[in-house]
Amino acid sequence: MSELPFSESARRHLESLSEHPHAPRYNFSSSDLLDSNRLGEVKDFALTDRLFWREGEVPEWIRALTERVFRTVPFYREMGDAPANFQAVPPISRAELAELPERLVPDDVSLEELTIYTTSGTTGSAVKIPTDPAVSSKTLVLMEQMMSRFGARFPRGPGEVALAALFYQDKTLTYPSLSRYLNEAATLKLNLHENDWRDPGDRGAFLEQLAPAVITGCPFSLSVAADCAPGLSPQAVFSSATPLSDGLRLRLGEVFGCPVFDVYSLTEAKFIAARSDGPGHDLLGSDMYVEILDAEGRVLPCGEKGEITVTSGRNKCLPLLRYRTGDFASLEFRGSQPYLRDLEGRRESRLTDGAGRERPALDLVNALRELPVVGFSFRQSEDRTYQLSYCGQVEPKTVRAALETALGLTGEVTRMESWEGKPHQF
């Protein structure tokens, strides 16, 4: 694979992002890895018809994808011919991906087009994700389609800073890069942890002076950005990795003055759905088919909650057939737009309220929804008392009162200074 060269003006802009007086201590260099074929594929993806399937139907493209996967992917080829009924395809989960990643890669994928992402995800165990280099640029397409609802789009061309991906971790890779899909506009991966900067004040100065059009991050890194760069005025904010509370979403919208999207995304599947200010998380790409399955693998009708299961060939290095995500929601339609209602990450867990009644974990999430909570960990004892740790700009007594009012529970509440993991609900 031979990457397309960048122009001289784009290279100078890239150098300036490292030489900026407030720049962080970058520790890596990266590229979008697009050659002419991959760039053409991304542009075609941007022009693809976005009409979704109708309720109760299976998309027409599913048949061709299923036959190709059963023909070229070793894991499926051992099963014989592709079944005529799509629902006869056995679902897989993260367990198969963790154990057999190489057997889920099509034979016709060359090593030159393969990149590997390693993630710990929700289970804490590292999983290697084979990835097509074009997938990240396709994500830009989906982001821009969401932004277009509000009249916004990515800037393009050398000298522009299109996006800053923000993290807050002890250690992570950081670098400036250029996007061929965005006509050589720059993108940044930044760690807002104080140790990555010569001076903590450089974080806000760097962001506000470069003025990225879009910022992405988890709820905690975005809350740090709101504190250290309140003068930043992006066109859109995308929050992912952990659920975004309504309270924090409103605060981010007030600070940055732009739409804030709560994204449901997996490293295995990238962007799946996003919520702005309407009910539920809208599915983002008609090239990804979503089913809701019960514990036995049966398809549930619209409106019934079960495990989110995705099928897509967006990532050519890891085509997914009926991949059980481990997350739960119901699938509903708003006109022609499918969306996920009552999205709940991880396994469907339950708790006991003060009256001794079993309640879904979603009731706990709803009890904290209006508070600017970044993330939380909840553990309940047999006597119904609880221990809750959380991160967010709200006092422990307010959190304690919310749980007592909504669930009749009493317990111990501890406020944490930072939060990197997903909410744990027990």
N, C-alpha and C positions, 0 to 999 in steps of 0.2 A: 504494500500500500504506500503510495507516494503522496504525501500531503501537499496541498496547494500552497504555493509561497505567499507570503504577506508582502504588502507594499512597503516602501521605505518609510512613508509617513506613519503607517501603523506600527512599524518596529520602533520608531522614535517615541511614539506615544507609550508603548509598552515599557520602554526604558525610563520614561519620565515617571511612571507609576512606582518604580523602584527607587528613583532618586528624589522623590518628593520629600521635603523637609520633615513632614509628619508621618512618613510611611512606616509601616511595621517592619519587624525583622522577618521577612519572608524566608521560608525554609525549603521551597520546592519550586519547580517549574513544570508547566503543563500546557497541553494543547487540546483542541477539540478533535484532533486526529482525522479531520475530514479530507478525503481526496475528492476528485471531481464527481465520481460516482456516488459517494456518500452525500455530498452536498446536494446533488440532484435528487437523491432519495428524500432528503429532508424538505426540499422545496416542493416536491410532489406531495409529501405528507401535508404540507401547509395548504395545498389546493384541494385536498380530498374532500368529497362531500361528507358533511357532518350529520347526515340523517341517521338517527338511531333506529333500532328495531322496534317493532310495536309490541305492546304487552301480550304475552303468551306466545310470541314467535321466537324462532332461532334465526339469527342473521344468515343470509345466503352464503357469505364468505366462510362460514364455519366449516362447511363440508370440504372445501379445498384445503383449508389449513389442517384439518384433521387428517386428511389423506396424506398430505405432505409430511406431517409429523410422524405418522405411522410408517412412512416409507424411509425417512432419513434419520430419525432419532433412535439410537440403539435400545433405550428403555422401552419404547413402544413397539419397535419392530419385532421384538421377541414375542409380542402378544398376537401376531398375525395381522390379518387385514383390518383396516379401520371399520368399526361397526357402522351399520347404516343408521342406527339411532344414536344421536349424539349423547343422549343421557346414559347410554351403555358404556361410554368411555369412563374408566375408573378414575375418580378424583385422586389427586396426589396432594401432599402437604409439604411443609417445611422439612419434615423428617426425611423424605426421599431426596430433597434438594441437598440437605446436609450430608447425606450418606453417599449419593451417587451423582454429583454435579456433572462429571464428565460424560455420563451416560444419558444426560438430558440435552446435550449439545448436538445439533444436526451434523451428520457426516460431511456435508458440503460446506461447512464453515471452515475457512482457512485460519491457521494460527495467527497470521498477520492481521486479521480483522478482529481478533479476540482480545478483550481487556477483562480483567478480573477485579471485582470489588469484593472486599471482605467486610462483613458486617456482623455485629453481635445481635442486632435486632431485639425482639421482645423476649426471646428465651434465654439470652445471655451466652449462648453458644455461637462460636464463630461459624459463619456460612460463607462459602465462596460463590459469588454470583457472576457467571459468564455474561458478558455484556457487549453488545454491538456499539461501536463508537458513535453511531448516529443517534442513539437513544437520548443522550443529554440534549442535543440540539432539537430533537423532536419535542422534548419537554418545554423548550422555549416557545415552540409553536403553540402548545396547549396553554401556556401562561398568557401569551399574547391574545389568544382567543377569549380568555376570561377577561382580560383587561379591556378588550374592545367593547364589552358591554357598558363600560363607563367612559368610552371615547378616548382611551389611552392606548399607546403602543410603544414598543421598544424603539429607542433612537438607533440610527444606523450610521456606519461610517467611521473612519479613523478619527480619533480625538474624543469620541463619545465614550461614556462609561454607562453601559446598559444595565449592569446588574452587579450587586454585591451580595454574596452568600456569607452570612454572619454566623459564627459559632462562638461558644464560650466554653472552652475545655482546657485542661492542663496542657495537653499536647494535641495538635492536629496539623495537617499539612496546610500551608498557606502560600498563595501565589497570585500574581496577575496573569491574565490570559487574554486571548483575542478570539472572537467568534467569527468564523467565516460566514455562517448563516446571516449574521447581523452586519455583513459588509465590513468586517474588521473592527467593529466596536469592541471595547474592552469589557471583560468581566473580572471580578475579584473574588477570591476566597480568603476571608479574614477571620482571625481569632480575636475576639474582644477581651480575652483574658489579659489582665494587666501585664503579665510577664512577657507577652509577645510584642510589647511596645517600649520604646525608649523612655517615654513618659506617658502615664495614663491619660493625660489631657490630649495626647496626639490622636487618640481614637476619634473623638468628636471632631477635631479640627480636620483630620484626613477625610472623614466621611462628608462633612459639610462642604469642604472645598471641592471635592471631586463630584459630589451630588449625583450618585448613581440613580438611574431612573427607576429601578426596582430593587428592593431589598428582600432577601429571603432569610429564614432562620427558624429555630424552634422558639416557643414562647419565651423561654428565659433569655436567649441571646437577643431577641427583639426587645424585650423589656430593658435589657442593658443598653441597647442602642437608643431607646427612647430617653433614657437617663443621661447618656453621655453625648448624644447628638440631637437635641430637641429642635435644632434649627434645620434639620434635614427635611426636604419636601419631595419625597419620591412620588411617582405616579401610581405605585401599587406596592403593597406589602403581602408577601406570601409566607404563611406560617405552616410548618409541617413537623413531623417526627413525634410530637405529642399533641393531644387535643388542646385547642385554644378555647379558654373560657370566654363567655360573652362579656364579662367585665373587662378582661384584658384586651379583647378585640375592640371594645369601645374606647379604651384608653389609647391604644395604638392609633386608632382612627383620629382621635382628637389631637394627639401629638404630631402625627405626620400629615394629617389633612388629606388622606387618600383612601381608596378602598382597601380593605384588609381581608384577605382570603385565608380561610382555614382549610388546609389541603390534607386529604387522606392519600397517603403515598407509601409504597413499599419499595425497598431496594430491588426486590425481585421483579416488580411490575411498574415501578416509577409512578407518575401521577395517575390516580384512579378517579378521584372526585374532589370537589372543592365547594366550600360554602362561603358566601359573602354576607348578605343581610337577609336572605330569604330562608324558608324552612328547608332543612336537609342539605345534603352535599350532592350537587349536580355531578353526574358522570361527565367526564371531560372528553373522551375520545370514542367515536363510534367503532373504532377498530378494536375495542376491548369489550367483550361480552361478559355481563355479570349475572350470575345465578345466586340464589339464596338456598342453601341446603340445610336439612336437619341433621341430627347426629348420625343417622343411618345413611346419609347421602342422597336422600330424596329431595327433589325440587319442591320448594315451598311456593305457594301462590303469592302474588303481590300483597303487601300489607302484613305478612307474617314474618316475624323476626327469626333469623337463623344465621349461619356462617356465610360470610361473603366469599364467593368463589369466582375466580376470573379466568377468562380464556382470551389469549391475544398472541399475535405474531409480531407485535411491535418491535420486540427485541429479537432479532433474527438468531442470535446466539443462544437464546433460551426461550423458545416458543412455549407458551403455557397452555395446557389443556386442563380445564377444570381444577385449577390450583386453589386449594382451600387456604385462605389467608390467616385463619385464626382470629379474625375480627368478626363482629356481629352487627347486623342492621336488618331493616326490612327494605325491600325495593318497591318504590312506588313511581307513578308517572304523573307529571304535571304537563298536560297536553302531550307533546311528542318528546318531552325531556324526562328521561329516567333519573331518579335521584335516590340516595340512601337516607332513610329516616332513622333517628335514634342510633346513630353510629356509636359503637362501643368497641374500643380496642381490646386486644388480647382475648382470653377465654371469657365466656359469659359466666360471671361470678355473682354470688348472692350474699346478702347479709341479713341479720336479724334486727328488727327495730325494737324500740323500748317496750312495746306491747307484746313482744314475742312472735311477731309475724315475720315470715321470710319475705325479703324484698329484693328486687333486682339491683345490681350495682349501679344501674343507670339512675336510680333514685338518689344515690349518694352523689353522683355527678351533678344531677339537677339541683341538689341542695347547695352546691358550691358554685353553680353556674354563673350567678350574678356577681360573684366576687372575683377580683383580679388575681386568681391563683394560677401560677405557672405549671405546677405539677404537684402531685401528692402521693403519699403512701399510706394505706389504711389497713390496719390489722385489728381484728375483733376477737375477744376472748369468749370463753363459754358463758361467762356471766354477763355478756352483752356489752361490757365496757370496751373501749377502743383506744388505740394509740394511733394518732394521725400526725404525720410530718408533712409539711408543705413549704412551698416557696412562693412568695408573692407580696405585693404591697397592701397587706391587710393584717390587722392585729389578730393574735390568737383568740382573744375573747370574742371577736366577731365570727370567726370560723366555728368556735365552740357553740355559740348561740345559734348559728345557722343549722348545725346538725341536731341540736336539741329541739329546735322548732319543727324541722322537717321530719325527723326520724325518732324523736323522743330518746335520744342517746346521750349519755354522759361519758366523758373520757379525757384523755390527755392529748393536748395539741402542742406541737413543737414547730416553730418557724425555722426554716433552713435558709442559709445565705445564697445558695445556688442550687440548680437542678439540671441534671444532664440526662437522666433516664426517663423512660415512659412511666405514666402513672401506674402504680401497682394497686389493684383493688382486691382485697381479700375479705 
